[in-house]
Amino acid sequence: MGGRGFWLRVMLLLAGALVMVPAAARAQDNYEIQVYGADTVPAKNTMVEVHSNFTVDGSKAAPGSKYAVDGTYPTNHAEHETLEITQGVTNWSEVGFYVFTSASQETGYQWVGDHIRPRVRVPDSWKWPVGASMSFEVGYQRARFSPDTWTMEVRPIVDKQMGKWYWAFNPALDRSFHGPGVSQGVTFSPNVKVSYDFTKKVTGGLEYYAAYGDLGGFDALHDQQQQFFPSIDLNLSPKWEVNFGVGIGPTAATDHWIVKAIVGRRFTFGHHDPEAHDTAETKPKD
């Protein structure tokens, strides 16, 4: 009970930190487009992932300017590459680190920012009927790429494998330390994934990403960010993670077409057998 009580207190402290700092709307970005599963990288394992996202139809420059109306670089025809390195600390905790970059014909290749993300999950010994974990992400992005430069996120994660079906729900809450959205309330950015195992190697599904706005009163639908990604996961090996998707943004505030790919490889140190655990941020086994 001591260990369980400790981690419950950790999760409550993370949620409390979100409430105590100034709030901001955090736009749905195109750097790391992924719905998290509840599992974590096992101890003595390191997961290295590359997120490649190309915006086919995104925000354009304002008339007479090279910047969009919010002062950021336009996302149209921009290639975003993100390096994510996640280190397993224990069999129920991990720490992830992100390096965001962007490249386009107008801007060339540029560093965007960095985030760090500790995460803890409910241990298997608790025998919960669903997988559950909590991540806390904080970091910096340059103002030319994000009006709110210092941001934080608390992301509860719940998932479940039911035969060949799988679902995951990430009801994320966001705030900002610095930027034009500081005066706004806590914002709600839910992510959802539903998928089906067509074969042992191929899983198809639908991913949903959104930014609804302030919890005190959601934005009008026109101003909300909504993205739907039909996606494919290739289950090549427990050591590998491969995901492809094409995103459709139906609202005016959302980039309209995005193509994404995630390729990850897990490395094991010490005597832990990587075949004995599921990869991080993918669905658990039955």
N, C-alpha and C positions, 0 to 999 in steps of 0.2 A: 504493500500500500504506500510505503514511503516514496518509492520511485514514481508511482502513478500520481501521487499528490504533487510531487515536485514539478512534473511536466505539465500538469493542469495549471499550476501557478505560472509557469513560463508562458503558456498560451494566453492566460488572462492578462499578464503584464504586456505582452505584445499588442493585444487589442486595446489595452489602456493607453499605450503610447500613441496609438493612432488617434485617440480622442483628444489627447492633451496638446498636440501641436497644431499650428494653423493649417487650414484645409485648402485643397485645391482640386480642380478637375484634372485628371490625368488622361490625356488623349490616348486612344487605342493606337499604339505605334506599330510599325512594320519591321521590327528588328528580331523579336523572338515570338513567333506566332505558334503557340503550343498550349494545349490543354493538359494540365498536370494530372498524372495518376498519383495515388496516395503512397506508393512505395518509395523508399529511399535507397540510395547507393549503399551497399554493405560496407562495413569497415574494411580497410586496407584495399579498397577498390577506388579507382578514379575513372569517371566518365568524361570523355572529351567529345563535344558536339559542335558541329558547324551548322548554323541556320542561314540559309540563302533565300532571300525574298526579293523578287523583282516586281515593281509596281508598273503594270502595263498601262493603267489609266488612273492617275492620282491628281493631287492638287497642282494647280498651275500658278505661274508667276502673275502678280497683279499688273495691270496695264502700266507701262513705263518703269517697271521695276524688275529686278531679278529674283525678288523674294515673293512668297505668298502673302496674303493679306495679314497674317499674324506675324510677319517678320521672319519666318523660317524659310529654309530652302524648299522649293517645291519637291514633292515626292514623285511626280510624274516621270517615268522612265528611270527611276533611281534604283540601284542595286544595293541592298543592305546585307552585309555579312556580319554575323555575330559569332564569336567564339565563346562557348560556354564550357567551363571546367568545373566539375562537381566532385568533391572528395567525400567519401564515406567516413564518418567519424566513429559511430557505433552502428549496430544493426538496426537502429531506429532514429538515426540523425545523420545529417550531411550539411556541407557548406558549399554553395555554388558561387562562381565568379564569372561575370560577363564582360566582354569587350565588344562594344558596338562600333561598326564602321559603315560608311556610306560612300557610294561612288555614282557619279553621273557625268554626262558630257559637260555640263555647265560648271560643276564644282570640282571635278577630279575625285581622287580617293582621299577621304578624310576620316580622322578619328572622331567619333560622336560622343562617347562617354563610357563609364564603367558602373556596374552594379554588383553588390554582394548580397547573397541570399542564404541565410541559415534556415534549416527546416527540421522539424521533428515529426514523427508519426506515432500512432498508437501501436504499441508492441503486439506481436502475434499472440503473446501469452494472455492478453486481455480478452481474446476470442470475440471481438466485435463482429456483428454480421456484415459490416461494410468496412472497406479500407478508409482510414482517416488520417490526415496529417495537417500541419499548419506551417506555412512559410512566411518569412518576414524579409522583405526586399527593400533595400535603400541604396541610392546612388545618384550619380550626376550625369546629365546630358547637356551638351553645349546649347546655348540659347538659340543659335541658328538652326537647330534641329528640334528643339522642344522649348516652348515659351516658359514652361515650369522646369527649372534646371535641377533643383534638388528635390527628389520625391521619395516617398516611401509607400509600401504596399503591405497589407496583411491579407493573406490568401488562405482561407480554409479550403481543404481538398477532401472530397468524398468520392469513392468509386466502388464498383461492384462488377464482378464477372459472373454471368448467369448462363452457363452452357456456352453457346457460341456468341451470345450477346454480351456487350460490355458498355457501361456508361460511366462518365466522370462529370462531376460538377464542381466548379471553382467560383464561389461567390466572392470575388475580390473587392476589397475596400481600399481606396487610394487617398493620399494627401500629398501636399507639397510644402517644402520649407521656403522656397524662393521662386517667385514668378507672378504673373498676373492673376493666377487662380488662387492665390493664398487666402483671399477673403471668402472663398466659397466653402460650402459644407463638405462633409465626407462624401465621396463619390462612389457609385456602385458600378462595378465592371464585371458582370457574370460571364463565365466561359463554360461551355457544355460540349461534351463529346458523346456520341452514340455510334457504336460500330458492331460489325458482324464478321465472324471468321468464315469466309467463303471456302478457304482451304487451310491446311496447317501453316502455309507460308504467306497467304494473302488475306488481309483484313481490310474491308472497306467500310467507310462510315461518313458521318457528317459532323463537322466541328462548327461551333457558333461562338462568336466573340462580340462583345458589346461594351459600350460606355453610356450608361443611362443618364448620368449627371448626379446632382446633389441628392443625397438621401432625403433631405427635407422637402424636395419637390423635383421630380425628374424633368429633364429638358423636354421640349416638344419633340415629337417624332422626327421632324425635319432636321433637328439639331443633334439628335442622338447618333452615336456611331454603332453600326450593325454590320457584321460580316458573317457570311455563310461559306464554309469551306468543305465541299466534297473532298474526301481524302482517302489515301491508300497507305496502309502500313505493311511493310515486308518483314515477316518474322524469320529472318535468315538464321539467327543464332542468338542465344542469350547475351553474347558479347556485343551484338550490333543492334543499332536502332536506325530504321530507315522510314521516313514519312514524306509523302508528297501530297500537295493540295492546290486547288485553284479557288481563290476567294472572290466572292461577289459582294459588293457593298451597295445596297439599294437606297441608302439615305444620302442626302446632299452633303452631310458632314463626314462621309466615309470615302476613302479611296475605293474606286469602283471595281478595279480588276487587279488582283495580286496573284502571283504564282510563287509557291513556297516549297522548300525542300529542307529536310533535316537529316543529317547523317551523323551518327554517333558511334563511338567505339569505347568499350570498357576495358580498362587495364587493371590487372590484379597484382598486388604485392603481398609478400608473406606467404602464408599457407592456405588462404581462403580460396575455395574452388568457385570460379565464376559461374560454372554450370549449375551450382546449387541454389542460386538466387535469381530472381527476375531482374531485368535492367530497370534503372531508375526511370520514373515518369512514364512507365508503360503499364499496361494492365497486369494484375496479378494472375497467377495460375489458379485453376480450380482447386 
